[in-house]
Every structure is written in structure tokens, then in C-alpha cells.
Amino acid sequence: MTDTQIQKGHPRGLYLLFFTEMWERFSYYGMRALFVLFMTKALLMTNEDASNIYGNYTGLVYLTPLLGGYLSDRYWGNRKSIFLGGILMAIGQFLMFISASFHDQQALAITMMWAGLTTLIVGNGFFKPNISTMVGQLYTKEDTRVDSAFTIFYMGVNLGAFFSPLICGSLGDTGDPADFKWGFLAACIGMIVSLISFELLKKKYVRGLDGQAIGTPVRKSDLKVLGLVIGCIALIFFLFNFVDITQWIFGLFNAGMPSWLARFDLIFWLVVIAFAAVFVFFMMDKSLDKIERDRIIVIFVLAFFVIFFWSAFEQAGASLTIFADQNVNRDVPFSLNKWLIFIILSALLYSLSKFLEWFFEWKKNTHLIISAIGIVLFLGLVLIGKITTASFENVPASWFQSVNPFVIVTFAPIVSWLWAQLGNKQPSAPTKMAFGLLFVALGFLLIAFGVKGVDSTVKISMLWLVGMYFLHTIGELCLSPIGQSMVAKLSPLRFSSLLMGTWFMANAIANKVAGMLSSMIPPGAGEHAATASGTAEYKSLFGYQITNLYEFFIVFIGISGIAAIILFFLSKKLMKMMHGIR
């Protein structure tokens, strides 16, 4: 790496991590776009059961980074942990493919689903915190490019998240339950691409400003780590099947399972207690000085507030997917001409080949040769009729999950440029995050107006949903990349991966809560939850009964809006505790 590269641009390692994370997120979000629909349409589960399983899965996905971060800091380092995580996630996606392949054999399909979810959860725990930590390690703590780097990295996340619902959704969400397997297989292939690219290029590009390799093993302890991985897989499989296993144990003694135990949400209390226990662990660590302790407290306080953000935002994969499937008019009144498709594909190929030429330092104008070959191929496909006009009647509900990443890819450069231009005058990290909460509240306010006074059997315009996702995305840009950058800057180096894992653990609580809240969505056009008397069953939250979609969306306006106001008032105090870091 040359001095010019250090001074004028970002290190090339950032773009390798960008590419690796892009394909891993393609895998994750491709599966997520189909998951609730797979459970309700192929496995014939109720909206409530599917929402709770979704919350358990996404909650545990963000809990295991705590274990992965700890083992990385103490033993394996970032590189080895990413390799293990990638292998496990590829296996998990393949198990989901097997589950969908046998969807008509429900017992086998559900068993394979539990195995796939378990492997995905553990794999993500090793992959996610370590690749994010490596982005921060490419720079010094004083480097002003860090916020910009995390925003660029976040573009990679969302580029993968944009294409995955379109590709996996087109393959899997066709109306035929047998096709879900092809969407899961595409997600599996994406994970394999991510892993191979990282392993082939990490030695050359993933280096610090001093030229030394980053993320190398701390000390060898393969048996201990592998033992913990196997134990974690067994524990998570037990958590998913807690009620069935407990009922079986009681049955051995010819005793009935207590009703309170059947209702006990073990996963929710596990993530909450784990979050509290890690906080106590840091507060009791005598090696921390006052400045380090204050900064860690700030991380935990802000992590608490992001729980409110993500529990509302993550309705995208659960209740909002159900809402898009049942309550949104998904017919698009236009089609794409084959020549417009040809132009779009050619432009994408040119941009990709230009990037690859720069990244791999190919001979100048190599991208023109690659583009010419590709464009001739696309032209041939048009002429022989393989690329035809594309219409969009009754578009898959999973496609709406691409709105959020599309807006991020479009607006992230603008936001990155804005923070860079403001320099020291930009809002503090806590203030930016408060704005993020405010925007998610405004998004739900918009969709609440869209459904107010509308019967549940009437489908509203998709513009309401798209507008809500746009506002949520602006909020995400104010909160998520800034939060990760803040953790990287505030964390003592010896606890960097563990604290990044802690940050994701707040997301675990939020995603679990998101599933619990999603299960309260009232009966829609596609499902009527009726009692034996024929009347609909509605949920209530702290005495607030939810009888229609308007009342359902009001819940999220309240939790995110109130959290935003409180965080605005706390921002100055938190800034003092950050001791000079913005």
C-alpha cells in the first residue's frame, strides 16, 4: 500500500471486505425475504407462529456474535473466525434448501429447518462481528475517514441486500410452494462466493496502514473453540425445541407440563440476561480506567436505544412482508422494454468491470474489453429472444424488501459526503441516532395514514409502503453505520470484537421483540384468526387492544418516537462521557 493510497483514498482492503460482506448479506437477506412466506405458504403455519419463529431466529442471529467476538479476541483472530462462520452459514443455507425440497413432508421439513437455522445462527456469530471489526482495524482511531469507510462498507451490505430479494424472491416466491427451495439454494451459492473471495485475497489486501496483516490468530486452541461451537449448536437446537423437549421430559415421569412453563419465552429472557450480564462484566473489570469505562457505558446506553429502532425497523421481514402479501396492491402498471433491459445490464457490467480493473490492478482499459464481450453477449440474447420484455403484474411480496437497500445504495454516498463536509461541525453520534429513531416513527406515521379507515380486505397502493421504507432507510443511514463506527472508536482495542458483538446483541433483543410485536398483527385478507364462536381474536399490548392495522402501526410510532425524544435530551451528557470522540 502506497502513501498516496493512504492519503487520497481508502485502503483496498476496505473494498475486499465490502465485496465479502456484500455476498454474505445477499445470502442472509435472500433467505430472510422468503422465510416468513415459506413458513406460512409452504409449511402452512399461522402468521403468529411464523412471526415468533422469525423473531427467535433473527434474535439469536444477533446474539451469537457475542460468542464469536469473544473467541476471536482471545483465540482465533478475525480471519479464522470468518472462515468458520462462512462454512457454517453455507451449510445452513443448504439445509434450508433441503427443508424446502421436502415441504410436503412437514415433520422432515421442520426438522431440517431447525437444523438449518441453528447452523446459520452459529455461523453468523463468527462471521458478522469479525468482518465489521476488521474495517475499523484498517484505520487509526484518529483517522477522520472511519465514518466514511463504514458508510462505504454499509453500501456493500445493502448492495447484497438489494439484489437478494429480487433474485431469491423471483426464484422462490412464485406462488408454488415447491419453488422456495430454489431461492434458498441461491442464498447458499451467495455465501460460497463470499467465502471463496475472502480466502483467496485476504493475504494481499487485508492489512493495516503499517502494512502488517490484521485479524491474525491470537493463540492456538482449536479443540476448545470447536467444543464451544458444538455446544452452542446443541444449545440453540434445544432453544428452538424447548417446549417439545420439555413436554417429552415431563412425559417420562407421567406428569403434565405446567402451563406457565409452556408460555415461558426462554429465548427472550436469554438475550436480555446475556445483555445485562455482559454489562456487569465490563463494570467489574478492574483493568478499565475511568475514560474507558465511561465510553463503554455510552456504548451500552446507545445499544439500549437502538433496541427501539430495530424492533420497529425489522418489521420489514415479518409483519410488513405479511402486510405486503395480503394488504398491498402489487400490480405495476408498466413493463420494461427488452432494449431498456439490455442498456441496464450493459451499464451494470461496465461499472463492475471498471471496479475489478482498479481493484486487481489490471492493465489499463481491460474493463473495456470485458464490457465489449459482455455487451455483445447481451445483444445476442436479445436478438435470439432470450431477453424479452419484463412485465410486473402481481410482483412478489418479497421484492419490497429491496426498497430499503436500494435507497441506501443511492443515498449512502450523499450521506457519507455530507458527514465529511461537515467535519467537526456535524452532529454527534448520539444526535444522529436520535434522528434515526425519529425517521422510523415518521415512516410508520405515513403507513398508518395509508391504512386508516380502510377495511382489511381492501388492498392499498404500494406507494404507501414504498414511502414508509424510504423514511425508514433515511433513519437507518443516520443510525446503523454511525453506530458501528462509534463502537469501533470507543472500544478499548483488547475488547473491540467483544464490544462489537455486544452491539449486535442489542439487535438480538430488538429482533426478538420485533417477532413478538409482529405476532400481534390483526387478521388480514389472507388470514382470519377466529375463535370457536366465529369472532376474530385480537391481541393487546399493555392494555392497548389492536383490532386493525392502523392501531397496529400506532404502536411503532409510539415506541420509536418516545425513544427519539429521550435520546435527544441525553445526547449532551453522552458526548461528555465519550471524552473527545465524536
N, C-alpha and C positions, 0 to 999 in steps of 0.2 A: 504494500500500500504506500503510495507516494504522499509527500507533504501536500501536494496540490489537491489530491483527493480528500485529505483530512480537512483542508481549509475551505475548499469550494463546494464540496458536496458531501453526501453521506457515504460511509464505507460500503463496499459491495456486499459485505456480509449481511447488511440490512435487507438487501433485495433477495438473497437466498432464503433468509428467514421469512420474508414476505411470501415467496413462492411456496415454501414448505407449508406455512400456515394456511395459505390460500386453498391448497388441495385438501388439507386436513379439515378445514371448515366446510369445503364442498361436501366432504364425506358426512360430517356431523349434521349440517343443515339439510342436506338431501334426505337423510334418514328422518330427521325431525319433521320435515314438511309432510311426510307420509305417515308418521307414526300414529297420530290420533285417528286419522282416516282409516288406516289399516285395522286398528282395533275395533272401530265402530262398523266398518263396512265388510271386512273380511272375517274378523273373529266375532262379530255381532255383539259387541259389548255395548252397554249403555253409555251415554255421554258422561254421566257421573263417574262410572268405573274407569273409563278411558282417561278422564281428566286427572283422577287420583293417581293412576299408574304413571301418566305423563309427569306429574309433579314429583313422584317418587324417583323416577329416572333422572330428570333434569336436576333435582335436588342433590342426588348422590353424585352426579357427574361433576358438580362443583364442590363436593365435599372431599373427594379423594385427592385433589391437588394438594391438600394439606399433607397427606402421607407422601405423595410424590416429591413435594418440595423438601420435606424433612430428610428423606433418604438421599435426595440429590445433594443437599448441603453437607450431609455427614459422610456419605459413602460414594455414590456412583458418579456424581457430577451431572451436568446438564446433557451432554452428548449421549451418554449411555442410557440415561433415563428416557430421552426422546426416542431412541431406538426401540426400547422395550415397549413403551407406550404405543408406538406406531404398529408394532407387530400385534399387540393385543387388540387394538381397535380394528385392524383389518380382519382378524379372526371374528370379532364381534359382529361386524357388518355381514360377513359370510354366514354366520349363524342366523341372522335376521333373514337373509335370503332363503335359507333352509326352512325357517319358520313359515315364511310366506308361501313357499313351494308346497307346504302341506296344510294350508289354511283350512281345508275341508276336514282335516283330522284334528279337531280342536285341542285335544289333550296333548298330542305331539307338538302342534304348532305353538301352544302356550309354553311348554317346557323349553323348546328351542328359543322362544322369545326371551324367557328369563335368562337362559344361558348367554344369549347374545347381548342383552342389556348389561348383565353383570360384567362381561369381558370388556365391553365398551366403557363402562364406568371406571374400571381399574386402569385401563389403558389411558384414558383421558387424564387420570390423576398424575400419571408420569409425564405425559406429553405437554399439557397445557401450561403449567406454571414454569416449566423449564425453558420453553421456547420464548415466552414473554420475558423472562429474566435475562436471557441472552441478548435481547435487544438493548436493554439498559446497560449491559456489560460492554457493549461496543463503544461506549462513551464514558467520559469522566463525569462526576456528579455536577461539576460546574459548567459543563458544555450546554450552551443555550439551544443546541439542536435537538435535545432529547424529546421535548414535547412534539416537535415536528416529526421526529423519527417514529414515535409511537402512533402518530396520526397516519403516517405513510403505511406503517405496519398494519394499522387498523383497516386501511384500504384493502390490503391483501385478504384480511379476514372477510371483508364484505364482498370482495370480488368473487370469492368462492361461494359465499352465501347467496349471491345474486344468481349465478348460473345453476346452482344445485336444485332449487325448487323447479326451475324451468325444465331441466333435463330429467331429473329423477321424477318430478311430477308428471311430465309428459309420458314417461315410460311406465310409471306405476299407477297414477291416478286417472285411469281411463274409464272407470265405471265397471270394469271387470275385475273382481277380487283376485283372480289368478295372476293379474299383471303387477301386483305390488312387488313381487319378487324381483322384477327387472329394475325397479327403482332402487331397491336395496343392493342389488349387485353393482349398479353404477356407483353407489356410495362406497362400496368395498374397493372398487378399482381406483377411485379418487384417493383413498387412504394409501394404497400401494404406491401410487405416483408420488405422493408427498414423502413417503419414507425413503424411496429409492433416490429421489433428487437430493435429499438432505445427506444421506450416507455417502453419495458419490462426490459431493462438492464441499462438505464441511471443513475438511482439512485445508483446503485452499483459501476459503473465504471467511470462515467464522473465526476472526482474530481481532484482538483489541487494538487500540491505537499504537501500542508499542510493538505490534507485530506478533505477539505471543498468542497461542491458541487459548481460547476461553472455553469454559464449561467442561474441563477435563476431570477425570475421576479424582476424588479426594483420597480415598483409600479403599483397598480391595476387600470386599466382604460379600461375595456373590451368594453364598449359601444363606446368610442371614436375610439378605434382601429378597431372594426368591422365596424363602419361607414366609416372609411377611406378605408377599404378593399372593401366594396360595391361600394363606389365612384370610386375606382381605376378600378374595373371590368367594371363599366359603361363607364368610360373614354376610356379604351383600346378597348372595343367593338366599341365605336364611331370612334376611330382612324382607326381601320380596315375597317370601312364602311364610311369613311369620304366623299368620292366622292358621293356615293349613297345618303347618308343622306343630303348632301349639295344640290345636284340636286333636291331632294324632297322639301327642304325648298324653293328654288328658284321657283319651280313649283307652290307652294302655292300662289305665287304672280304673276303667269303667266309671269315669267322672265326666260331668259336663263342663265345658269351658265357661268361666264366668262372663257375663255379658259385658262388664266394664273392660275386661281384657280383650274381648273381640273388637271393641271400639277404640282401644288404645293405639294411638298413632306413634309407633315406635320410631319410625324414620324422622318424623318432625322433631321429637324430643332429642333424638340422637344428634341432629345437626345443631340444634340450639345449645345443648350441653357442650358439644365439642367447641363451638364458638366461644362460649363463656370460659371453658377450661383453658383454651389457648391464651385468652386474655390474662387469666390468673397466672399462667406460666410465665408470661413476659413481665408481669408486675412483680413477681417474686424473684426474678433473675437479678442477682446482685452485681453482675458484671456490667449492667447498663448504668450509664451516668444519667444525670438529670435531663440533658438535652435529648439523648437517645430515647429515654422513657417518655418524654413529652411528645416526641414525634411519633412514637408507636401508639400512644393514646389517640393522637389525631387520626391515624390510620383506622383504628377501631371505631372511633366516633363516626367518621365518614362512611365506613363499611356498614355501620348500623343504618345510616340514612339511605344508602343505595339499596337496602332491602326493600324499601318502599317503592323505589324506582322500578327495580326489576320484577317485583311481584305484579306490578301493573303492566309493564312493558312486555313481559313474557306471556301475556295472554295471546300473543301472536301465534304461538304453536299449539294452543289449546282452545279456549273458548272462541277466539276470533277466527280460528280455522273452521270450527263448527258453525259459527255465525256466517262466514263466507259461503260455506257449503249449503246452508239451509235458508238464509235470510237475505242473500245478495243476488241481484240480477247480474249474471255473469256473461251475458251476451254482448260482444263488442261489435258495434255497427260499422266495421271496416275490415279490409283484408290487406295483406302485403303482396304487392306485385312481385313476380319472380325476379325482375331486374333490380328491384329495391333490395331484395334478399341478397342478390349477387353483390351489390355495392356494399352492403353491411358486412358480409363475410370477407370481402376483399380488404376493407378498411381494418377489420379486426386482425387479419393475417399480417398486414403491413405493420401495424403497431406492435404486434407480438414479435415479429422477426427483427424489427428495429431494436427492441429491448434486448433480445437474445444476442444480437451483434455487439451491443455495448457491454452486456454482462460477461460474455465469454471472450471478449476482446478479439472477435473475428476480424478478418481483413475488411477494410472499408468497402461499403456498398454490397456486402454479402446479402444484406436484407433485401436488396432489390432483386437479386437472383431468386431467393426463396419466394418472395412475393410474386414474381412473374410466373414461376412454376405453379404456385397455388392458384393464382387468378385464372390461368389457362385451364387448370383442372376444374375450378368452379364453373367457368364458362362452358366447358364440355358437359358438365352435369345439367346445366340449364338447357342446352341445345338438345340433349337426348331425353329431357323430360324428368330427370331425377330431382331437380329443384323446381318446384312448382309454386303457384300462388298459395299463400297461407291464410286461411280464414280462422276466426277466433270466436266461434259460436260455443257458448257454454264452456268457457275456459276452466281448467281445473282449479278447484279452490286452493290447492297448494301453491299456485302461481303467485297469489297475493303476498306470500312471504318473501318474494323477490323485490317488492316495492321498497322495503326498508334498506336493504343493501344497495339498491340502485341509487337511492338518494344519497347514501353515504359516499359511494364511489364518485358521484357527481359533485358533492359539496365538500368532501373532506379536504381537497386541495385548497378550496377557498378558505375554510376554517383554519387550516394549517398556515396559510399565508397571512390571515388576519392576526393570529397569535404572534407570528414572527414580526409583523409590522408594529404591533403594539408594544412589543418588548417588555420592559419593566412596568409599563402603564396598563397592561392587560389585567383583567380581574383575577383575583386569587383563585386557587384551585377549589376551595370550598364554595365560593360565589358562583363559579362556573357550574358546579354540580347542583347548586340550588336552582339555577336556570334550567338545568336538565329536568329536574323534577317538575318545574312549572310547565315546561312544554308538554310533558306526558299528560299532565292534568288537562291542558288545553285540547290535546288530541281526543281524550275521552269526552270532553265537553262538546266537541264537534259531533262525534258519532252519537252522543246522547240526543242532540237536536235532530239528527237524522232519523232516529227511530221513535221519537216522541209522538205518541198518538197513533202510531202505525200498528195494525194488527200483526200478530206473529206469523200469519200465513202470507202476508204481503212482502214481496222482496223489494228492497230499496236499491237505489242506484249505487253502483260500485264506487262512484266518486266520493261518497261519504267515507268509505273505508280507506280509499287511497289518500284522501286528505288527512285522515287521522294518522295513518302510517307516516306521512310526510312530517307532521308536527312531532311525532314520537322520535323520528330519526334526528331531527334537529336537536332534540333533547339528549339523545344518545351521544351525539358529537360533542356536546357540552360536558358530558359526564364520563363516558367509558374510557376513551383514550387518555383523558386527563387523569382519571383515577389510577390507571396502571402506571402512567408516568410518575405520578405523585408517590406511589408506593416504592417505585424504583429509587426515587431521590431521597425519601425519608428513611428507608430501611438501612440499618447497620449492615455492612457487607456480609458479616457472618450469618445473618438471618434473612438474607434477601429472598431466597426461594421460599422459605417457610412463611414469610410475611406475604409474598405474592399468593401462596396457597391459602393463607388466611383471608386475603381479599376475595378470592374466588369462593371461599366458604360462606361469606355473606351472600353471594349469589346462590349458594346451595339452599340457604334458608328461604331466600326470595323465590326461587323456583318451586320449592316445596309448597310455599304459601300460594304461589300462582296456581298450582294444580288444585289446591283446596278451594280457592276462590272460583276457579273455572267450573268446578263441580256444582256451583250454585246457579249457573246459567239456567234461566227458566225454559220450559219446554218450547221448542220452536216448530217450524213447519214440518221438519223431518222426524220429530220425536214428541210424543205426548206422554209425559210421566203421569199416569193416572193411578189412583187408588182403586180398591175393590168397589167403592161406591161410584166410581166413574168421574170423580173430581180430580183436578190436577194437584199434584204435590209441589209446593214451593218451599224454597229454602229461606232461612233468616240469618242475619248476621248481627249479633248483639242486640236482638230485638227488632232490627230493621228487616221487614219482610220484603223479599224480592219476587215480585209477581210478573214483571215484564222486563224487556231488555233495557228500557230507559232507566228503571230503578237499579238494574244490574250495573250499568255503566256509571251511575252516580257514585257507587261505592269507590271506584277507582279515581274519580275526580277528588273525592274527599281525602283518601289516604295519601295521594301524591301531592295534592295542593297544600294540605296542612304541613306535611313534611318539608315542602319547599319554603314555606314562611318561617318555620322554626330554624332551618339551616341558614337562611339569610341573616337572622338575628345572631346566630352563633359564629358567623364567618370571621369576624374580627378577633374574637377570643382564640379561635383555632389558628389563625395566622400568627398570633404571638407565640403559640406553642410549637409552631413549625421552625422557629428560630432562624429566620432569614431565607428559608426555602419557600419559593412561590409555586 
